[in-house]
Amino acid sequence: MKYDDSRIDDAVLALLAAFSFDDGRAWKGFDFDVMNRLHAQGLIDDPRGKAKSIWLTPEGLERGRSIAERMFGARPKGDG
């Protein structure tokens, strides 16, 4: 099955932002191709190298948090 790369990128960016610490640092345990695409879009710093974490750019952190809220945000009680 073929998946929509842009939706995968959004999901990974949302997860990076949701689990970020130190105001934008996140563990980089995701597919290399996805991480390279996010870097090419200017949303994270260069994921290549020995470091086990990356920094989200200010734009990446803002966009990732927005997507995470939409995808994972808590629903009011009684809302299913």
HUHUVEN-V196670 format. One record per backbone hydrogen bond with DSSP energy under -1.0 kcal/mol. CO is the residue of the C=O (numbers start at 1). NH is the residue of the N-H. E is the energy in kcal/mol with one decimal. If there is no record, write none. Layout:
# HUHUVEN-V196670
co,nh,e
CO,NH,E
CO,NH,E
This chain:
# HUHUVEN-V196670
co,nh,e
4,8,-2.1
5,9,-3.0
6,10,-2.1
7,11,-2.3
8,12,-2.6
9,13,-2.8
10,14,-2.6
11,15,-2.2
12,16,-2.9
13,17,-2.5
14,18,-2.8
15,19,-2.0
17,20,-1.3
21,25,-3.0
24,56,-3.3
25,21,-3.0
26,54,-2.8
31,35,-2.4
32,36,-2.6
33,37,-2.2
34,38,-2.5
35,39,-2.1
36,40,-2.5
37,41,-1.6
38,43,-2.6
39,42,-1.7
43,57,-1.9
52,28,-2.0
54,26,-2.5
55,45,-2.6
57,61,-3.1
58,62,-2.3
59,63,-2.8
60,64,-2.8
61,65,-2.4
62,66,-2.0
63,67,-2.5
64,68,-2.7
65,69,-2.4
66,70,-2.0
67,71,-3.0
68,72,-3.5
69,73,-1.5
76,79,-1.6
